[in-house]
Amino acid sequence: KKHTLTHSAVRVFSCELCQKKNHTIVRMIGHLKGHLNPKHRCHICANCFGRPELLEAHLQTHAAQPLHQCQVCAKSFVSADRLHGHMRTHTGEKRFTCELCD
């Protein structure tokens, strides 16, 4: 769905503080709340989150020990799903197809 927006005249909202882009004003407002409320900022990488539960989920990515390693480039991931997604960069497999691009 996000990719199809690149083929339309849908407006993209860009954060003036970090250049993050969102396709909806609601998501951008949530993102901006992360900048305004330091309680929702990651103390490890400084990523900002609009809600505490998003920060909590993000922090788990730092806490988890990478258990899944790519056999091609040795990059490590905390979940098999993330490794599977990464493997697409090596195989060229696309998760979705776009009728306009393909």
C-alpha distance (Angstrom), angle and dihedral (degrees) to the residues before:
residue distance angle dihedral
K1 . . .
K2 3.80 . .
H3 3.79 91.9 .
T4 3.81 93.6 52.8
L5 3.81 88.0 59.2
T6 3.81 88.1 67.3
H7 3.81 88.0 66.6
S8 3.79 94.9 52.1
A9 3.77 136.3 65.6
V10 3.80 91.2 -108.0
R11 3.78 112.0 143.6
V12 3.79 119.4 -112.8
F13 3.80 117.7 -146.5
S14 3.80 114.2 -145.2
C15 3.79 123.9 -161.7
E16 3.81 111.0 -124.8
L17 3.81 90.9 -151.6
C18 3.81 101.7 52.9
Q19 3.84 106.4 2.3
K20 3.82 93.4 -118.1
K21 3.79 110.5 156.4
N22 3.80 128.2 -140.8
H23 3.79 130.0 179.9
T24 3.80 95.5 -146.1
I25 3.77 130.9 53.4
V26 3.81 89.8 -136.4
R27 3.81 91.7 60.1
M28 3.79 91.3 44.8
I29 3.80 91.5 52.2
G30 3.81 89.3 50.9
H31 3.79 89.5 49.2
L32 3.82 92.3 49.6
K33 3.81 90.3 51.3
G34 3.78 86.3 61.6
H35 3.81 90.3 59.3
L36 3.79 92.0 46.8
N37 3.79 97.1 46.1
P38 3.82 112.3 54.9
K39 3.82 89.3 -168.2
H40 3.80 86.7 76.6
R41 3.81 97.4 48.9
C42 3.79 121.5 105.2
H43 3.80 109.8 -116.7
I44 3.81 90.5 -152.9
C45 3.81 104.3 50.3
A46 3.85 102.6 6.0
N47 3.82 94.2 -122.0
C48 3.80 111.3 157.7
F49 3.79 127.3 -133.5
G50 3.78 131.5 -169.8
R51 3.79 95.2 -145.2
P52 3.81 132.6 38.7
E53 3.81 93.5 -126.9
L54 3.82 90.4 58.4
L55 3.79 90.4 52.3
E56 3.81 90.0 48.1
A57 3.80 91.6 53.0
H58 3.80 90.3 46.9
L59 3.81 93.0 50.6
Q60 3.79 89.6 57.8
T61 3.80 89.0 64.5
H62 3.81 88.8 60.8
A63 3.81 95.0 43.4
A64 3.78 98.1 47.7
Q65 3.76 117.7 89.7
P66 3.80 112.0 -125.6
L67 3.79 105.5 -108.8
H68 3.79 101.3 165.8
Q69 3.79 117.2 70.3
C70 3.80 128.3 -168.8
Q71 3.80 110.4 -120.5
V72 3.82 90.7 -151.0
C73 3.82 103.6 51.8
A74 3.85 103.3 5.4
K75 3.82 93.6 -121.4
S76 3.83 110.6 152.9
F77 3.80 129.6 -136.9
V78 3.80 135.4 -168.8
S79 3.80 94.2 -134.1
A80 3.78 138.8 34.0
D81 3.81 89.1 -126.1
R82 3.79 92.0 59.2
L83 3.80 91.1 47.1
H84 3.80 90.0 50.2
G85 3.81 90.2 51.5
H86 3.79 90.4 48.2
M87 3.80 91.8 51.2
R88 3.80 88.4 65.0
T89 3.81 87.8 69.8
H90 3.79 88.4 63.2
T91 3.81 98.8 39.7
G92 3.80 98.7 39.1
E93 3.80 89.2 -129.6
K94 3.79 112.7 155.2
R95 3.77 121.0 -144.1
F96 3.79 91.4 -148.2
T97 3.77 133.6 14.4
C98 3.78 125.3 -131.4
E99 3.79 117.7 -146.7
L100 3.80 90.3 -153.0
C101 3.81 97.1 50.5
D102 3.81 101.5 36.5
